[in-house]
Amino acid sequence: MHRRRALQAIAQSVAAASVGERLLPAATGLRGGLGIVTHCRSLLQRQYRQADPPRNLYEPLTFLRHGDELGAAGVQVPMGILEPSAARELRRECERRGMFLEADLSLPKSDAELERFRAAMESAVAAGARAARCVILPGRRYEQFRSWEAFVEADRLARRAVERAAPVADRLKLPLAIENHKDHRNGERLRLLESVSSEYVGACLDTGNSVALLEDPLETVRAFAPWTHAVHFKDQAVQPYADGFLLGDIPLGQGCFDLAEMVRLVRGVRPGLPMCLELITRDPLQVPCLTEGYWSTFPDLPARDLARTLRMVRDHAAAELPLVSSHPPEAQPALEEQNIRQSLQYARETLGL
């Protein structure tokens, strides 16, 4: 085990040097601070879509300009396959504004989708994206699957998608950042990354998601930091409920995470890596870890992880969690913007980001 860890550390150091032109430059000469992802503005996007005529906030250039207005250092946005002229314009705007760009795309689920994926990756490179974020299992594991067998089959197909995508990332030298998306526990995801063995296939480290799988958030950051190509940075508030615990997205500094230590762990191995705020203004999520259904895809999950997580929830329980649905729909985008601005300010003034 010690030898394996040593080899992993060496491999990741080499990988960091190899992709340095995408991890470090990219921060050189750019404004400081956090970027934002499109999920930060899902309520405003809903309002845009319901307007007459409807608009699309998530159009890459539109979202880049919106991020600039909020004071974000960059954006992570779905780009699709851009016309060459549109990719060049997006790149010029990023450079002019001193902002970084990350793509958000889908992996090829079949050989038939490989050409679409390759074209999307090439668009991202042309636009100047420093990484491409993706997920391999949509939805939350404990909600999506009702049996171990169903999860294993979905996992097999997801791993095959990563194997299809890896050669494209290698050829284009564009880091592919796979988010820990309430799907794999830490060990499962690390085994996948090790088996793919590509310096351009790593993690989009989400600092909060793995709590829902009964992982210690600091241990998740520590485990994935050497593999990280992109970051979804967030704080979370917790509260017990009858079937487990509630997990609430709230502004940075108002939850129970040791954010300063998370930054230190990431910066220790990825000193120039830009990070994105992912704060989804919504009602708290239910994590029903005391129900039988939750455990159907966790045949070997240690009881000590459940005990540790419930102890953390008990010790850090919030007096109340925000209930976004209690606000009128037309008022919700303003609450969303307030949460983002508070978080970006906290990141600058308290975390040095």
C-alpha positions as CSV (number, residue, x, y, z in Angstrom):
1,M,0.0,0.0,0.0
2,H,2.8,2.4,0.8
3,R,4.5,1.6,-2.5
4,R,1.2,2.2,-4.3
5,R,0.7,5.6,-2.7
6,A,4.3,6.6,-3.5
7,L,3.9,5.6,-7.1
8,Q,0.6,7.6,-7.2
9,A,2.3,10.7,-5.8
10,I,5.1,10.5,-8.4
11,A,2.6,10.0,-11.2
12,Q,0.5,12.9,-10.1
13,S,3.6,15.2,-9.8
14,V,4.5,14.3,-13.4
15,A,0.9,15.0,-14.5
16,A,0.9,18.3,-12.7
17,A,4.1,19.4,-14.6
18,S,2.7,18.1,-17.9
19,V,-0.5,20.0,-17.7
20,G,1.0,23.0,-16.1
21,E,0.3,25.2,-19.0
22,R,-3.4,24.8,-18.3
23,L,-3.3,24.8,-14.5
24,L,-0.9,27.6,-13.7
25,P,-1.0,30.1,-16.6
26,A,-4.0,30.4,-16.7
27,A,-4.0,31.9,-13.3
28,T,-1.0,34.1,-14.2
29,G,-2.2,37.6,-15.2
30,L,-5.8,36.8,-14.4
31,R,-7.9,38.3,-11.7
32,G,-8.1,36.5,-8.4
33,G,-11.2,35.0,-6.8
34,L,-13.6,32.2,-7.5
35,G,-15.3,31.5,-10.8
36,I,-19.0,30.5,-10.9
37,V,-20.8,27.5,-12.5
38,T,-24.1,27.8,-14.3
39,H,-25.9,26.0,-11.4
40,C,-25.3,29.1,-9.3
41,R,-27.8,30.9,-11.4
42,S,-30.5,28.2,-12.0
43,L,-33.2,30.4,-10.6
44,L,-32.3,33.3,-12.9
45,Q,-32.1,31.0,-15.8
46,R,-35.6,29.8,-15.1
47,Q,-36.8,33.4,-15.1
48,Y,-35.0,34.0,-18.4
49,R,-36.6,31.0,-19.9
50,Q,-40.1,32.1,-18.8
51,A,-39.6,35.6,-20.2
52,D,-41.3,36.7,-23.5
53,P,-39.3,36.3,-25.6
54,P,-37.4,33.6,-23.7
55,R,-33.6,34.1,-23.2
56,N,-30.7,31.7,-22.4
57,L,-28.5,32.9,-19.6
58,Y,-26.3,29.8,-20.2
59,E,-25.2,30.8,-23.7
60,P,-21.4,30.9,-23.1
61,L,-20.7,34.5,-24.0
62,T,-23.8,35.7,-22.1
63,F,-22.9,33.7,-19.0
64,L,-19.3,35.0,-19.2
65,R,-20.5,38.6,-19.2
66,H,-22.9,37.8,-16.3
67,G,-20.1,36.3,-14.3
68,D,-18.0,39.4,-14.9
69,E,-20.8,41.6,-13.6
70,L,-21.0,39.5,-10.4
71,G,-17.2,39.8,-9.9
72,A,-16.4,36.2,-10.7
73,A,-12.9,35.2,-11.8
74,G,-14.2,32.8,-14.5
75,V,-17.0,30.6,-15.5
76,Q,-17.8,26.9,-16.0
77,V,-20.4,26.7,-18.7
78,P,-21.9,24.2,-21.2
79,M,-20.5,25.1,-24.6
80,G,-21.6,22.4,-27.0
81,I,-20.0,22.5,-30.4
82,L,-19.2,26.1,-31.3
83,E,-18.7,27.6,-34.7
84,P,-15.0,28.5,-35.0
85,S,-15.8,32.2,-35.1
86,A,-17.9,31.9,-31.9
87,A,-15.1,30.0,-30.2
88,R,-12.6,32.7,-31.1
89,E,-14.9,35.4,-29.9
90,L,-15.4,33.6,-26.5
91,R,-11.6,33.3,-26.2
92,R,-11.0,37.0,-26.9
93,E,-13.7,38.0,-24.4
94,C,-12.1,35.8,-21.7
95,E,-8.7,37.3,-22.4
96,R,-10.0,40.9,-22.5
97,R,-11.8,40.5,-19.1
98,G,-9.0,38.5,-17.5
99,M,-11.3,35.5,-16.8
100,F,-10.8,31.8,-17.0
101,L,-13.1,29.4,-18.9
102,E,-14.0,25.8,-18.1
103,A,-16.3,23.7,-20.3
104,D,-19.1,21.5,-19.0
105,L,-19.8,18.6,-21.3
106,S,-21.2,15.0,-21.5
107,L,-19.1,11.9,-21.9
108,P,-19.7,9.6,-24.9
109,K,-22.1,6.9,-23.7
110,S,-21.5,4.9,-26.9
111,D,-19.2,4.7,-29.9
112,A,-21.8,6.6,-31.9
113,E,-21.4,9.6,-29.5
114,L,-17.6,9.7,-29.8
115,E,-17.5,12.1,-32.7
116,R,-19.9,14.5,-30.9
117,F,-17.7,14.4,-27.8
118,R,-14.5,14.9,-29.8
119,A,-16.0,18.0,-31.5
120,A,-17.1,19.4,-28.2
121,M,-13.6,19.0,-26.7
122,E,-12.1,20.6,-29.8
123,S,-14.5,23.6,-29.4
124,A,-13.5,23.9,-25.8
125,V,-9.8,24.0,-26.7
126,A,-10.5,26.6,-29.5
127,A,-12.4,28.8,-26.9
128,G,-9.4,28.6,-24.5
129,A,-11.0,26.4,-21.9
130,R,-8.5,25.2,-19.3
131,A,-10.5,22.0,-18.4
132,A,-13.7,20.2,-19.2
133,R,-16.0,19.1,-16.3
134,C,-18.3,16.1,-16.7
135,V,-20.1,13.5,-14.6
136,I,-20.3,9.8,-15.2
137,L,-23.5,8.8,-13.3
138,P,-26.3,11.3,-13.4
139,G,-28.5,11.8,-10.3
140,R,-27.8,10.7,-6.7
141,R,-26.8,7.1,-6.2
142,Y,-29.2,6.5,-3.3
143,E,-32.1,7.9,-5.2
144,Q,-31.4,6.6,-8.7
145,F,-30.7,2.9,-8.0
146,R,-32.7,0.4,-6.0
147,S,-30.3,-2.6,-6.2
148,W,-26.6,-3.3,-6.1
149,E,-26.9,-5.0,-9.5
150,A,-28.4,-2.0,-11.1
151,F,-25.6,0.2,-9.8
152,V,-22.9,-2.2,-10.9
153,E,-24.3,-2.2,-14.5
154,A,-24.5,1.6,-14.7
155,D,-21.0,1.8,-13.2
156,R,-19.7,-0.5,-15.9
157,L,-21.2,1.6,-18.7
158,A,-19.9,4.8,-17.0
159,R,-16.4,3.4,-16.8
160,R,-16.5,2.5,-20.5
161,A,-17.5,6.1,-21.3
162,V,-14.4,7.4,-19.5
163,E,-12.2,4.9,-21.4
164,R,-13.7,6.2,-24.7
165,A,-13.1,9.8,-23.7
166,A,-9.5,9.5,-22.3
167,P,-7.7,9.2,-25.7
168,V,-9.4,12.4,-26.8
169,A,-8.4,14.3,-23.7
170,D,-4.8,13.0,-24.1
171,R,-4.6,14.0,-27.8
172,L,-6.0,17.5,-27.2
173,K,-4.2,17.9,-23.9
174,L,-7.4,19.2,-22.3
175,P,-7.9,18.0,-18.7
176,L,-11.1,16.1,-18.2
177,A,-12.4,16.7,-14.7
178,I,-14.9,14.1,-13.5
179,E,-17.0,15.3,-10.6
180,N,-17.7,13.3,-7.5
181,H,-21.4,13.6,-8.0
182,K,-23.0,11.7,-5.2
183,D,-22.2,8.6,-7.2
184,H,-18.8,7.0,-6.3
185,R,-17.4,6.9,-2.8
186,N,-13.8,8.0,-2.6
187,G,-12.2,4.6,-2.9
188,E,-14.4,3.7,-5.9
189,R,-13.5,6.9,-7.8
190,L,-9.8,6.6,-7.1
191,R,-9.7,3.1,-8.4
192,L,-11.4,4.3,-11.6
193,L,-8.9,7.1,-12.1
194,E,-6.0,4.8,-11.4
195,S,-7.3,2.2,-13.9
196,V,-7.6,4.8,-16.7
197,S,-4.1,6.0,-16.0
198,S,-4.2,9.3,-18.0
199,E,-2.6,12.5,-16.8
200,Y,-5.5,14.3,-18.5
201,V,-8.3,12.4,-16.7
202,G,-8.8,13.5,-13.1
203,A,-11.3,15.0,-10.7
204,C,-13.6,17.9,-10.6
205,L,-13.4,18.0,-6.8
206,D,-16.8,18.9,-5.3
207,T,-16.1,19.8,-1.7
208,G,-19.6,18.9,-0.5
209,N,-21.2,16.1,-2.5
210,S,-19.5,13.2,-0.8
211,V,-21.0,14.0,2.6
212,A,-24.2,12.5,1.2
213,L,-22.3,9.2,0.8
214,L,-21.2,9.4,4.5
215,E,-17.6,10.6,3.6
216,D,-15.6,13.0,5.7
217,P,-15.4,16.2,3.6
218,L,-11.8,16.9,4.5
219,E,-10.8,13.3,3.7
220,T,-12.5,13.7,0.3
221,V,-10.5,16.8,-0.5
222,R,-7.3,15.2,0.7
223,A,-8.0,12.1,-1.4
224,F,-8.8,13.9,-4.7
225,A,-6.5,17.0,-4.4
226,P,-3.6,15.3,-6.3
227,W,-6.0,14.3,-9.1
228,T,-7.9,17.6,-9.3
229,H,-8.3,19.6,-12.6
230,A,-11.3,21.7,-11.5
231,V,-13.1,22.5,-8.2
232,H,-16.7,23.0,-7.2
233,F,-16.2,24.9,-4.0
234,K,-19.1,25.0,-1.5
235,D,-20.1,25.2,2.1
236,Q,-22.9,23.1,3.6
237,A,-25.2,23.3,6.6
238,V,-26.7,20.2,8.1
239,Q,-29.6,19.3,10.3
240,P,-31.0,16.0,11.5
241,Y,-34.4,14.7,10.3
242,A,-36.3,11.5,10.9
243,D,-34.8,9.5,8.0
244,G,-31.2,10.8,8.2
245,F,-30.0,14.4,7.7
246,L,-30.7,17.5,5.6
247,L,-27.9,19.0,3.5
248,G,-28.3,22.7,2.7
249,D,-26.3,24.8,0.2
250,I,-25.6,28.1,1.8
251,P,-23.1,31.0,1.4
252,L,-19.5,30.3,2.1
253,G,-18.6,30.7,5.8
254,Q,-22.1,30.0,7.0
255,G,-21.9,26.2,7.1
256,C,-19.9,23.5,8.9
257,F,-16.9,23.0,6.6
258,D,-13.4,23.9,7.3
259,L,-13.0,25.9,4.1
260,A,-9.6,27.3,4.9
261,E,-8.2,23.8,5.4
262,M,-9.8,22.7,2.1
263,V,-8.1,25.5,0.3
264,R,-4.8,24.7,2.0
265,L,-5.1,21.0,0.9
266,V,-5.8,21.9,-2.7
267,R,-3.3,24.6,-3.0
268,G,-0.6,22.3,-1.5
269,V,-0.6,20.2,-4.6
270,R,-2.3,22.4,-7.2
271,P,-1.0,25.9,-6.3
272,G,-2.3,27.7,-9.4
273,L,-5.6,25.9,-9.9
274,P,-8.6,28.2,-10.4
275,M,-11.7,27.2,-8.4
276,C,-15.4,27.7,-9.0
277,L,-18.2,28.4,-6.6
278,E,-21.1,26.0,-6.8
279,L,-23.8,27.3,-4.7
280,I,-27.3,26.1,-5.7
281,T,-29.9,28.2,-4.1
282,R,-32.6,25.6,-3.3
283,D,-34.4,23.8,-0.5
284,P,-32.2,21.5,1.6
285,L,-31.6,18.0,0.2
286,Q,-32.7,14.9,2.2
287,V,-30.1,12.3,2.8
288,P,-32.2,9.3,4.0
289,C,-29.3,7.3,5.4
290,L,-31.5,5.7,8.1
291,T,-33.8,4.0,5.6
292,E,-33.3,0.6,4.1
293,G,-33.5,1.9,0.5
294,Y,-30.4,4.1,1.0
295,W,-28.2,1.1,1.7
296,S,-29.2,-1.0,-1.4
297,T,-26.0,0.1,-3.3
298,F,-23.7,0.1,-0.3
299,P,-23.2,-3.5,0.7
300,D,-19.8,-2.9,2.4
301,L,-20.1,0.7,3.7
302,P,-18.7,0.7,7.3
303,A,-21.0,1.5,10.2
304,R,-18.3,3.8,11.6
305,D,-18.8,6.1,8.6
306,L,-22.5,6.4,9.4
307,A,-21.7,7.0,13.1
308,R,-19.1,9.6,12.2
309,T,-21.5,11.5,9.9
310,L,-24.4,11.5,12.2
311,R,-22.1,12.7,15.0
312,M,-21.0,15.5,12.7
313,V,-24.6,16.4,12.0
314,R,-25.5,16.4,15.7
315,D,-22.4,18.5,16.6
316,H,-22.9,21.1,13.8
317,A,-26.7,21.1,13.4
318,A,-27.9,24.4,12.1
319,A,-30.7,26.1,14.0
320,E,-32.6,26.5,10.7
321,L,-32.0,25.9,7.0
322,P,-33.1,28.3,4.3
323,L,-36.3,27.3,2.6
324,V,-36.1,28.9,-0.8
325,S,-39.5,27.7,-1.9
326,S,-41.1,29.8,0.8
327,H,-40.1,32.9,-1.2
328,P,-42.2,34.1,-4.2
329,P,-40.7,32.8,-7.5
330,E,-40.1,36.3,-8.7
331,A,-38.0,37.1,-5.6
332,Q,-35.9,34.0,-5.7
333,P,-33.3,35.1,-8.3
334,A,-32.4,38.1,-6.0
335,L,-31.8,35.7,-3.1
336,E,-29.6,33.6,-5.4
337,E,-27.6,36.7,-6.4
338,Q,-27.2,37.7,-2.8
339,N,-25.8,34.3,-1.9
340,I,-23.3,34.4,-4.7
341,R,-22.1,37.9,-3.9
342,Q,-21.7,37.1,-0.2
343,S,-19.7,34.0,-1.1
344,L,-17.4,35.7,-3.5
345,Q,-16.7,38.4,-0.9
346,Y,-16.0,35.8,1.8
347,A,-13.7,34.0,-0.5
348,R,-11.7,37.2,-1.2
349,E,-11.6,38.6,2.3
350,T,-11.4,35.5,4.5
351,L,-9.9,32.7,2.3
352,G,-7.6,34.8,0.2
353,L,-9.1,33.5,-3.0
